[in-house]
Amino acid sequence: MPQFRQLLHALQQHKLASWRHLVLAAALVLGGLIIFTYSSISVLGNNRVPTNVLEPSLSNIGSSNNAKTDDTKHGAESNASNACFTDLDLLRLYAGNASTVEYARLNVVVSKTENFTAFTDSLDVSIPSYRTVHLDTDASRETQSEKDCATSATIEAPLTPSPPDASHMIFGVATSLKGLEDSLDAFAHWASNTSAHIVAVVEQGGSSTRSRIQDRAETLGIRLTITQTEDEQLDRYFSLIHVLYQHRDASTQWAVLIDDDTFFPSMTNLVSRLASAYDPSIPQYIGAMTEDLSHISSTGYMAYGGAGIFLSLPLLSDLQHVFETCHAFKERGDRMLASCIYAHTSTKFTWERGLYQLNIRGDASGFFESGRPLPLSVHHWSSWFQADMVALSKIASICGEGCLLRRFHLSKDWFLVNGYSVIQDATLWNDPRPMEQTWEKSKNKGSVSDPFAYSLGPLRRVDADKVSMRLRGVLVDEELESVRQVYVLNGTDETPPRVLEVVWRVLDVDE
């Protein structure tokens, strides 16, 4: 720019009278300004935001909320140098009508290593002090000190594995079009990019809905086939043994009957368990019983459909010869299947203890907070009780499926049940093995005093002093490899809600 100032000065000194010269000089000045401005913008545009900045507009992945933080409100607050902040819009989602919340934050860094052996039992970190955050403002976020966003704990985790090959498994579900569409995100967790084949038998009609479901399944990496029938739900379920046989291919070893709310937390574990414990070349009938012993007198000893019923291909083949005969039983779907197998084959039921029907109602926290091995399957998670398995499982993208529901000790009597809750429970130190019986008592009359002990025992009474902050939302940033979990303790008339945000991120190679 000094060159243009000198030119103007020279023009003034020589008192150019020609308008043509003045116009030319003005054009040169304007051109210089344009070049300078463009160059400045280009330089700024090439300055990348630091990779450790947590973006304010992350989607809430939990199925209970689909809100997004509105980054149009941030304005000047969105300065890239402000990497540490409290997301007020996020807190408002879980504060109800409260004008304040008590807020704290833990920051866990995950170092992925090929030499990984096992997860630590303790994060060895104290719950940070809560501070009062006011929500009755127009601001979308609030600056935090760098200390608040500093690393609280670092743990090791395995390298991200490739999805397992499940091409030898074909899954059948009898549901409605709506039920199928609502289940896609859950199916994606365990079936995406595994080559597992899901065959859904649904009602007639809804061509546009069917096309939408098929397109979304393809986007999610789910291998889905939809077939339609006029049969009633009961007949649709039993027809799966015929439909799955028709859709088998040369690699098929197992046919699996599921409900639309059957969830497999780890397909890797499921594939591994089948391969190590069961021979698919002989007739096999594998599943799980109900957890409620008082149900058995009316249903018998059989596999319950919600936990997943696994039929080897030889057994599935045998059932084709008696399909029409067994269809006349007209019992409940899973009971009809059991009756057919018992009446026409010599195959007997095998109870796989890693599968869970979960016939429990109300508060299922005792099951999820027990610290026991990760289940192979979970059922009724969005009906008989509430446990958002889709949101819960998002942390697997950071630390792997092995850290789902893992109970990490924090400090004193505090524990993080990863993806489900943050709890304070002094009784865990006395004996960590018994499961807290938090769910409702069985509604079935019987002589058994504790009908759940045979399957879930040992059990213990509910701890009245336990504090449990439940997962209410999960936000994922795939580019930054970070997951934000929001755990909430509801407020009372006397106390505001308490929110603990646990931020997980993968260790940057440059750190």
PyMOL commands that set and color helices and strands:
alter all, ss='L'
color gray80, all
select helices_A, chain A and resi 2-14+19-45+71-73+75-78+88-94+177-191+207-219+233-246+267-277+293-299+305-307+313-320+323-327+333-344+365-368+389-399+401-403+426-429+453-456
alter helices_A, ss='H'
color red, helices_A
select strands_A, chain A and resi 85-87+100-113+131-134+141-143+153-158+169-174+197-203+223-229+254-258+285-287+309-312+349-351+407-411+414-417+421-424+435-436+459-460+467-477+482-489+498-506
alter strands_A, ss='S'
color yellow, strands_A
deselect
rebuild
show_as cartoon
